Amino acid sequence: MFGYAWAQVSARPARLSAVLSAIALGTLFLAATAVFAATSSAGLRAIAAAPLTAADVVVDRDPAAADPGADWPALVLDHPDVTATAPVHADTVQLVTDGLRATTTVYSVSERPELRWFDLAEGTWPTDATEVVADAPTLDSAGLAVGDTVRLRSDGGAETEVTVVGVADLGFRPLTGVQYQFYSSEDFFADQSPLGVTARVADGASPEAVVESLDAVLPDSLFPMTAQEQARLAADRFAGGSQQLDLLLLTFALIALLAAALVIANTFTILLSQRRRDTALLRLVGADRSQVRNLVLAEALIVGSLGSAVGVAAGVGVGYAGASLMGLTGDGLHVSASALAGAFLAGVATTVCAAWFPARTAAATAPVEALRSASLSSDVRFRAVHAVGLVAAGSGVAAMVAGTAAASLPVAVAGGFLGAVGLLLFLRYAIARLLGGVDRLLRRGGGVAELAGANLRRSIGRAATATLTLVLGFGLITALATAASTGRATIDGDLDERFPVDVSARVAHGSVSPDTVDMVRGIDGLELVEAPRTQRASVGGLGETTLVGISPELARAAGAEALTADDSRAPVMLVSGDQLTALGAESGDSVDLTVNGEAHRFTLHASTLATASGTASPVVRADVLDSLLPGEERGMVWGIAAPGVDRDVLAEQMNRVAGADPEIAVSGALSERGDITGVLDVLVNLSLAMLLVTVLIASLGVANTLSLSVLERTRELALLRALGLTREGLRATLAVEAAVIALLGAVLGLVIGVPYGLAGVGAVIGETAPLVVAVPWGDLLLVLVAALVVGLAATLFPARRAARIAPAEGLGGD
């Protein structure tokens, strides 16, 4: 049996190339996911454990408990078996250079060489608070080198000028959530209570025994443990965070494998149709149905094994390359033999299962079929499976809509999954009916179009399956693009609601530099920029605060209409919700307040404008502030973005302003949006890249369908050549067929993907923010163009094969 199956495979390797390619890509994705997960998890563990490699014992303190004081590490050093200790400090500051302003973390490095966990690649160790070292990626990103001087500014405004004196050789890129990391001596953190202490124990002493005795004498807010145990816990936290990415990769790998299964089933259907007479002859000479079916499955087993082996081998390299790109290969390549074996078996099982139904159909071939002409029809009739799919799709969509409306993510996900499975079961029938309608349209075009329509009609089932694979890929891409676009629009809408100004910069004392104000005014895309009056004052019930006076134009642009309305009772003051509560008032109440000891009456309204600068600062009209407290101080600058402006470009320009003026603190919608959308963009781009594998597999299916169709219609094409059809006409016929399949797949993908994307993001966001629907029409147009390109590319090899058919050779037989 296997000998005959191998003969079939080796006799027609080109006809099975799509099966080999599809299953190789599917298993490559699975194997790459397994290698990436194992390698990145080991790398994360190495990164998490690295700062503890030089220690034997670690003591952490509870940050929620009372501060034990800066000298509490002495309690650890007093232990008779502890030979050296090093306090652990970390401080988040602002890195300020001539052209850069960025969030930075400064860590302590021990003065004791035996407790330093990294070496230097260049330079010297820091010896006081004015010296730092940094890893090479930090220096490269910031454009710094050994000997350069930068400023580090704390949240309180204190600024330290430091010199880079060395390059840390870490061996990996720290995963700290910020781009820049520096290391300084313990003097940099003078008078600060450390977050923890690392300690070395004497030779021969047991770290476990030291931990046990320390636990008996240290306060309850201090937690000793061995460095090995702490490293394990830290590694588990890091690795746990990577599991979501592993799950995402696995999900898309399974989707790619599903697309491969559709391609494989379609290919075997066509091949077995072409071998219908051979199969009937086998039945005629005594083979029963089970033998015929097993022969086909043996063929699938051989092809699946070859493709899976290639995919697993390539997947090891791809998975390691992915981990390398993310800087997670610090512990070298890690391969799980069981996971790779699972990927191989999954590929083989997918191939055999996909060939099962074509094998059953082939086994049903009657011996008398050997005497008949092969039927090329592949019509799709409405069957029970289609009815089940239609019911499941309707039920799933209803549940998904209900879950989205109720902001229940589990219900929406379950409904979406049920609906997707139902659509996959039903869509092949629906696509076949649509292709029939397209055929009727193509008949009106005559010539090449009519011929292409006739070919689609005769192989309508195969064309429907090829179209379904494209629906799967393009539908997922559309859903993802729609969800990302709507998510960004919803984020923008929520930020606009919470941050009435897009750009806000302030200084701790005095006025914002006129040069900085001019730079903000020079930002393209800001339709209104104003440096409002500010004045520190003592306000009854609020204590020391900053009053802000703005113009009516800015009030209207920021949506603070209450400030511009005429109120005969008293001038309007906008306060934060917390301030309104502190004053015991409600929005719209008129309240007597003292401002620097003088009584004044104000009508209070709660407004987010009062927190636009990052701190609660009551806002009044400029003329009201002038009458209360005359002055010239302008400690803020606010900007309102024009509608439809590219906010990412705005954020880049504002970052340059912040880098040029180290005195300002930047806040506003743009600042928060960058933090949120940065993560969203990474996930979307990663997902799109993975879904392209599914589209690639689908395009292979279209190309293989056309290639096998050319082989199947060799005599017919030769006759058409003999009757005068040119090679260009043959190519055009195949191009029309492929274009119809590709565009229909893309259009259905758009129709299905857009509502799925909207429902998905609606369920995720829930009631946290009003959903702002934003369909990315430009991206969807690109999807249609990409589908057309995929379709035309799929005709290249089939067209070459068809063009080589000579009229006489084709009429002579296959």
Protein Blocks (a to p, Z undefined) as FASTA:
>chain_A
ZZmmmmmmmmmmmlmmmmmmmmmmmmmmmmmmmmmmmmmmmmmmmmmmmmmmmpmbdcdd
dfkbccebjklmmmmmmpmklcbdcdddddddddddfkbccddddddddfblklpcbdcf
ehcddfbfkbccddfklmmmnopaehiacddddfkopacddddfbdcdehpacdehpabd
cdddfklmgoiacfbdcddddehiafklmmmmmmmmmcfkbccddfklmmmmmmmmmmmm
mmmmmmmmmmmmmmmmmmmmmmmmmmmmmmmmmmmmmmmmmmmnopafklmmmmmmmmmm
mmmmmmmmmmmmmmmmmmmmmmmmnopamnopaddfklmmmmmmmmmmmmmmmmmmmmmm
mmmpcfklmmpccdfbfcdcddfklmmmmmmmmmmmmmmmmmmmnopaklmmmmmmmmmm
mmmmmmmmmmmmmmmmmmmmmmmngpjlmmmmmmmmmmmmmmmmmmmmmmmmmmmmmmmm
mmmmmmmmmmmmmmmmmmmbfbdcddfehjddfklmmmmmmpghiabdcdddddddddeh
klpaddddddfklmmmnopamlmpccfkbccddddfklmmmnopaehiacdddeehiacd
ddddddfklmmnopacddddfklmmmmmgcjbdfbccddddehiafklmmmmmmmmmmmm
mkbccedjklmmmmmmmmmmmmmmmmmmmmmmmmmmmmmmmmmmmmmmmmmmmmmmmmmm
mnopafklmmmmmmmmmmmmmmmmmmmmmmmmmmmmmmmmmmmnmmmbccdddddfklmm
mmmmmmmmmmmmmmmmmmmmmmmpcfklmmnoZZ
